[in-house]
Structure formats: structure tokens, C-alpha cells
């Protein structure tokens, strides 16, 4: 999943305009709960809440903190879409921090697929099918970019 370098201007505008709607209503806690339901072994990657029952995750301070940090990272990515060099540096640094977890391309593909499913579920139809399709496509490009850069950095072989 090699990442593209940037989104075009209209894609950037669509992503930034729709971001508040997409991320509302506990998006990141819901994301992780869905991820752990889909792939239970992923929860074991998180020492501080690896064995917390799913019904208790939303009240676990470590789970909530990690969800918040993920949201903060994505907010930063969205803010920097118009500054691709800075965005890539931020995402590469985040990927480097994830190297120690020995994540695979498959891990990142599952995260990317789940993010897109959740985003598509939260896109409110405008009644203009062409605009709706452009919005979903902009999000696909954005998620491919963000997850792709993190993945490339996290899975890179360090010499």
C-alpha cells in the first residue's frame, strides 16, 4: 500500500469540511472496539488494556487515553493535509514509534479497511450522488495516504 504524496485541493477541502461530522460521537473508542471485535488478537498489542473485557473498555482510562491519542494524531494529519512535507514527517515519526510492535502490512490493511467502513457509514448523503461519491473518494485517498505513510515507516527495515 504505497502512499500517494498528497490529496488534491478539492479532496482536501472535502475531507476537512466533513471531518467534524465523521469524528463525532466517540469515533475513536468505537473504532477500537470494532477493531478488537473484528480481530481480537489486536487488543493483546496493548499491554495496559490487553485483557480488559470489551464491555469494560469504554471505562478503562488507558483505553480512553489511547483512543484520545489516536484522535489527536488524525486531527493533526487532517490539519497538515495542505503541507504534505510536514504531514509526511509527522506520519513517518508516528510509524517509527510503532516499529517496536512488529506490526505487519496486514495489520495496517485491516485498520485502513475498518476506518473506511466507519467513515462511509458516517457520511451523510447530500442528495447529490456525485458529491457523495467525491467525498468518499477523497476519504479513501486520505486514509490511504495517512495509513500508508505510517505503515511504510513502521514496517521499514532499519539498518
N, C-alpha and C positions, 0 to 999 in steps of 0.2 A: 504494500500500500504506500508507495512513494507519494509524498505530499506534493501538491501544487504550490507554487510560490505565493500566490495571493488570490483574493477574490476581486472581481471587477467592481467598479464603483456602485453600480446598481445593486449587485448582490450584497455588498457591504451595507448599503442603506437599508435593504430589506431585513437583513439579519439584525442590525442594530435597532430598527424600529420594532421588530417583533420580539426581541429578547425579553423585555419585562413580562410580556404575556406568557411566553414559553416557560420562564423560570419561576413563575408564581406558584403558590400552593405546594410548598415542600418538595420542589422538583428533585433536589439532590438526595434527600432522605428516601424519597420514592424510588429514585434511580438505584441506589444501593440495595434497597430491599428487593427490588425486581431483579437486580443482578445476582443476588445471593439465592433467590428462588430459582432462577434460570441455571445458575452454576454454583451450587452450594460450596464447592471447594474453594471458591474465590474468597469467601469470608475468612477462611483459615489463613489468608495472607496478612490479616490484620490482627496482630497479637493482642491488642487491647480489647477487642470485641469478637475474637475468633469463635468463641463458644457461647456467645450470648444468644439465647433463643430469639427467633425472628420477631415474636410478639413483644419482646423487651427492647429491641434495638432503638426504637424512637425515644426511649427514655434513658438511653445509655450516653453519658457525657462524652465518651471517646468516639462513639459512632457519630454523634451530632457534630463534634468538633471536626472530624474528618470530612463529613458532608459539607460543613461550612467552608473548609479549606478548598475543597473541590469547586464549590460555587465561586469562591474568591478567584481561583485560578481561571475559571472560564470567564468571569466578569472581566478580568484583566485581558484575556485573549480577545474578547469582543471589543474592548476599548482600543486595543492596538491593531485592529484589522487594517487600518489605513497607514500603518507604519510597519510594513512587512519585515524589514530587517530586525527591528526591535522585537516584534512578535516572535520571530523565529528564535532569537536569542533566549527569550523568556521560556519558550516551549522546549528548546533544547536543554536548558538548565533543569527544567522540571523532569525531562526524560532521564537526564544524568542521575538525578536523585532517586529515580525508580530502578536504576540498574541493579542495585543490590538485591532486589526482589526476584531477579531472574525471570522476568515476565517474557512471554513469547508473543509472536505475531498473532497467534490465535487469541490470546488474552485481549489484545487490543482490538481485534476484529469483532469480538463479542461485545466489548464496550461500545465500539462505534455503532454496531447494529442496534443495540439497545437504545443508545442515545437517539438515533434517527427514528426508531419506532415511537419513542416517547415524544419527540418533537413533532412528528407527523400527527400524533394523537392530540397535541395541544394547538395545532394550527387551526384557527377558526376560519371556516370558509367565508370568503368575502362576497360570494355570488358572482365573482369574475374568475372563471376557471383558469384563464391564462395567468392571472396574477397569482392565484393559489399555487399553480404549478411552478412559477418562477420563484416563489417563496420557498417551497420545498426544495427545489434545486439549489437555491442559494444556501440553505441549511446543509444540504448534502456536501456541497463544496467546503463550507466552513468546518463541519465536523471532520471531513476527510483531511483538511489542512491541519487542524489542531491535533487530532489523534495521530495523524501521520507523522508529524514532526516529533511529537513526544515519543511515539513508537520507534522511529528511526534512531533517536538518541538513546532510548532505554535499551534497545536491543543491539546497539553498536558494539563491536568488539573493541576493547580498549587494549592498545599495545603498550 
